[in-house]
């Protein structure tokens, strides 16, 4: 079974898509074709979207699902003409909160992902620049780093650093363990002083071989045997140094990031 899902928002659509994806994963027997439609901020645009949804329903011969984070009742009413199953991600929370707080909400587009707090926005940009300039051992001066990820090449260090930077404003660098490091079975000297900020990433060798084959097809670097040797040596080193470690094989980047923050006792709200 395949169903079409539209994430519709008067802002970026990130909230609707994030919540929607979480809900849809509970229905593993159903395949979903999803579309994100951001900045639906007028009745006219909503009518266009409603027609698009109707057309898709006619093509699929099944009722589309529309997950909305729209805050304007008139826009939602126009979307309802699409005939889709309408799910409002805010509806279950607003009435109980208004009753508890004794006040009505003040709807405003763009609060969740807008540039409300410029200092936090700048912190996120600075952290992203830091992650890029300290990626893959480019710059080994980690004195300003809050997190330093270590592991073999292509074990997920770069995307994890960028995730921590973009969503939490955390200055994260990463260092790829080299063959020399693995042969010596000791941390490089420039990492020893920052032991409390170190966190190891590992990965299943077969998955690593697949990732490396995509990057360097037919190379020794991508062979399963090479991947097995590097992963085994890296895990041995990380354990010997008593560093925390997590496997990236079956974990989402959000799960990996959360485990790192919890383990290193870093408390930071998501931007």
C-alpha positions as CSV (number, residue, x, y, z in Angstrom):
1,X,0.0,0.0,0.0
2,X,1.3,3.5,-0.9
3,X,-0.3,6.7,0.3
4,X,0.6,10.3,-0.6
5,X,1.3,12.7,2.3
6,X,1.6,16.5,2.0
7,X,3.4,18.5,4.7
8,X,2.0,22.0,4.4
9,X,3.2,25.0,6.3
10,X,3.0,28.8,6.4
11,X,6.7,28.7,7.3
12,X,9.5,26.4,6.3
13,X,7.6,23.2,6.8
14,X,10.3,21.7,9.0
15,X,8.0,21.3,12.0
16,X,5.2,19.6,10.0
17,X,7.7,17.3,8.3
18,X,9.5,16.4,11.5
19,X,6.4,15.6,13.4
20,X,4.8,13.9,10.4
21,X,7.8,11.7,9.7
22,X,7.8,10.6,13.3
23,X,4.1,9.6,13.2
24,X,4.4,7.8,9.8
25,X,7.3,5.6,11.0
26,X,4.7,3.9,13.3
27,X,3.0,2.4,10.2
28,X,5.8,0.2,8.8
29,X,3.5,-1.8,6.5
30,X,2.5,1.3,4.5
31,X,4.7,3.1,2.0
32,X,4.4,6.9,1.9
33,X,5.2,9.3,-0.9
34,X,5.8,12.6,0.8
35,X,5.9,16.2,-0.4
36,X,6.8,19.3,1.6
37,X,5.0,22.5,0.6
38,X,6.4,25.5,2.6
39,X,5.2,29.2,2.7
40,X,1.5,28.6,2.1
41,X,0.8,31.9,3.7
42,X,-2.3,33.1,1.9
43,X,-5.8,31.8,1.0
44,X,-4.9,32.1,-2.7
45,X,-1.9,29.9,-2.3
46,X,-3.9,27.5,-0.1
47,X,-6.4,27.1,-2.9
48,X,-3.6,26.2,-5.4
49,X,-2.3,23.6,-2.9
50,X,-5.8,22.2,-2.4
51,X,-6.1,21.7,-6.1
52,X,-2.7,20.0,-6.3
53,X,-3.8,17.7,-3.5
54,X,-7.1,16.9,-5.2
55,X,-5.4,16.1,-8.4
56,X,-3.0,13.8,-6.6
57,X,-5.9,12.0,-4.9
58,X,-7.5,11.5,-8.3
59,X,-4.3,10.1,-9.7
60,X,-3.7,7.8,-6.8
61,X,-7.4,6.8,-6.4
62,X,-6.9,7.1,-2.6
63,X,-7.4,9.9,-0.2
64,X,-4.3,12.0,0.4
65,X,-3.1,12.9,3.8
66,X,-2.3,16.5,4.6
67,X,-0.3,17.3,7.7
68,X,-0.5,21.0,8.5
69,X,1.3,23.4,10.8
70,X,-0.7,26.4,9.4
71,X,-1.9,28.8,12.1
72,X,-4.4,30.8,10.1
73,X,-8.0,29.3,10.2
74,X,-8.9,30.8,6.8
75,X,-5.9,29.1,5.2
76,X,-6.7,25.8,6.8
77,X,-10.3,26.1,5.7
78,X,-9.2,26.5,2.1
79,X,-6.9,23.5,2.4
80,X,-9.8,21.4,3.8
81,X,-11.5,21.8,0.4
82,X,-8.9,19.4,-1.0
83,X,-10.8,16.4,0.5
84,X,-7.6,15.2,2.1
85,X,-7.4,13.8,5.6
86,X,-6.4,16.9,7.5
87,X,-4.1,16.6,10.5
88,X,-3.2,19.7,12.4
89,X,0.0,19.2,14.4
90,X,-0.8,22.0,16.8
91,X,-4.5,21.3,17.5
92,X,-4.0,18.7,20.3
93,X,-1.9,21.1,22.4
94,X,-3.4,24.6,22.0
95,X,-6.7,24.3,24.0
96,X,-5.1,22.5,27.0
97,X,-2.3,25.1,27.1
98,X,-4.7,28.0,26.8
99,X,-6.8,26.6,29.6
100,X,-3.7,26.0,31.8
101,X,-2.0,29.4,31.1
102,X,-5.3,31.3,31.2
103,X,-4.5,33.1,28.0
104,X,-5.0,32.7,24.3
105,X,-2.2,32.1,21.9
106,X,-1.0,34.9,19.6
107,X,-0.4,33.2,16.2
108,X,2.6,34.4,14.3
109,X,4.3,32.8,11.3
110,X,8.0,31.9,11.5
111,X,8.6,31.8,15.2
112,X,9.8,28.2,15.3
113,X,12.5,28.6,12.7
114,X,12.9,32.4,12.3
115,X,15.8,34.6,13.3
116,X,14.2,35.7,16.6
117,X,17.3,35.6,18.8
118,X,20.2,36.9,16.7
119,X,22.8,35.9,19.3
120,X,21.7,32.3,19.0
121,X,21.6,32.5,15.2
122,X,25.2,33.8,15.2
123,X,26.2,31.0,17.5
124,X,24.9,28.5,15.1
125,X,26.7,30.1,12.2
126,X,30.0,30.3,14.2
127,X,29.6,26.6,15.2
128,X,29.0,25.6,11.6
129,X,32.1,27.4,10.4
130,X,34.0,25.8,13.2
131,X,32.9,22.3,12.2
132,X,33.9,23.0,8.6
133,X,37.3,24.4,9.5
134,X,38.0,21.5,11.9
135,X,36.8,18.7,9.7
136,X,38.7,15.6,9.0
137,X,41.8,16.8,10.9
138,X,42.2,19.9,8.7
139,X,42.9,22.0,11.8
140,X,44.1,20.1,14.9
141,X,43.9,23.0,17.3
142,X,40.9,21.9,19.3
143,X,41.2,24.3,22.3
144,X,37.8,25.9,21.5
145,X,36.1,22.6,20.7
146,X,33.2,21.4,22.9
147,X,33.2,17.9,21.2
148,X,35.9,16.1,19.2
149,X,34.8,13.0,17.3
150,X,37.3,10.3,16.5
151,X,36.9,7.2,14.3
152,X,37.9,5.7,11.0
153,X,37.3,7.6,7.7
154,X,33.6,7.6,6.6
155,X,32.2,6.5,10.0
156,X,29.9,9.5,10.2
157,X,32.0,12.1,11.9
158,X,31.4,15.0,9.5
159,X,27.6,14.9,9.3
160,X,27.4,14.5,13.1
161,X,29.6,17.5,13.7
162,X,27.4,19.6,11.3
163,X,24.2,18.4,13.0
164,X,25.5,19.4,16.4
165,X,26.5,22.8,15.0
166,X,23.4,23.6,13.1
167,X,20.9,22.4,15.6
168,X,22.6,23.1,18.9
169,X,25.3,25.7,18.1
170,X,28.0,23.3,19.4
171,X,31.6,23.7,18.2
172,X,32.4,20.2,17.1
173,X,35.6,19.0,15.4
174,X,36.6,15.6,14.2
175,X,39.8,13.7,13.7
176,X,40.1,10.6,11.4
177,X,42.2,7.8,13.0
178,X,45.1,7.1,10.6
179,X,46.9,3.8,10.0
180,X,49.8,5.1,12.0
181,X,47.5,5.9,15.0
182,X,45.9,2.4,14.7
183,X,49.3,0.7,14.4
184,X,50.6,2.5,17.5
185,X,47.4,1.9,19.4
186,X,47.6,5.3,21.1
187,X,45.9,8.6,20.8
188,X,47.7,11.3,18.8
189,X,49.5,13.7,21.2
190,X,47.4,16.7,20.1
191,X,44.2,14.9,21.3
192,X,45.5,13.8,24.7
193,X,44.9,17.2,26.3
194,X,41.3,17.2,25.3
195,X,40.4,13.7,26.5
196,X,37.2,14.8,28.2
197,X,35.8,16.1,25.0
198,X,36.6,13.0,22.9
199,X,33.9,10.7,21.6
200,X,34.4,7.7,19.4
201,X,32.3,6.7,16.4
202,X,32.4,3.2,15.0
203,X,30.5,1.4,12.2
204,X,29.8,-2.1,10.8
205,X,32.7,-3.0,8.4
206,X,30.2,-4.1,5.7
207,X,28.4,-0.8,5.8
208,X,31.7,1.0,5.8
209,X,32.8,-0.8,2.7
210,X,29.6,0.2,1.0
211,X,30.1,3.8,1.9
212,X,33.7,3.8,0.8
213,X,33.0,2.0,-2.4
214,X,30.7,4.8,-3.4
215,X,33.4,7.3,-2.8
216,X,36.4,5.4,-4.2
217,X,35.2,2.5,-6.3
218,X,37.6,-0.5,-6.6
219,X,40.2,0.9,-4.2
220,X,41.9,-0.9,-1.4
221,X,40.4,1.7,0.9
222,X,37.0,0.3,0.2
223,X,37.7,-3.4,0.5
224,X,35.8,-5.3,3.2
225,X,39.1,-6.7,4.6
226,X,40.6,-3.2,4.9
227,X,37.4,-2.0,6.6
228,X,37.4,-4.9,9.0
229,X,41.0,-4.3,10.0
230,X,40.5,-0.5,10.6
231,X,37.3,-0.9,12.5
232,X,38.7,-3.6,14.8
233,X,41.8,-1.6,15.5
234,X,39.9,1.7,16.1
235,X,37.5,0.0,18.5
236,X,40.4,-1.6,20.3
237,X,42.1,1.8,20.7
238,X,39.0,3.6,21.7
239,X,38.2,1.0,24.4
240,X,41.8,1.0,25.6
241,X,41.6,4.8,26.0
242,X,38.3,4.4,27.8
243,X,36.5,6.8,25.5
244,X,32.8,6.7,25.1
245,X,31.7,5.2,21.7
246,X,28.6,4.6,19.7
247,X,28.0,2.8,16.4
248,X,26.5,4.8,13.6
249,X,25.4,1.8,11.6
250,X,21.8,1.7,12.5
251,X,21.4,5.0,14.4
252,X,20.0,8.2,13.0
253,X,22.1,11.3,13.2
254,X,19.6,12.7,15.8
255,X,20.1,9.6,17.9
256,X,23.9,9.8,17.6
257,X,23.9,13.5,18.5
258,X,21.6,12.9,21.6
259,X,23.9,10.2,22.9
260,X,26.9,12.4,22.5
261,X,25.3,15.3,24.4
262,X,24.1,13.0,27.2
263,X,27.4,11.2,27.6
264,X,29.5,14.3,27.6
265,X,27.0,16.1,29.9
266,X,26.4,18.9,27.5
267,X,23.0,20.7,28.0
268,X,21.9,22.8,25.1
269,X,18.5,23.5,23.7
270,X,17.8,22.8,20.0
271,X,17.7,25.9,17.9
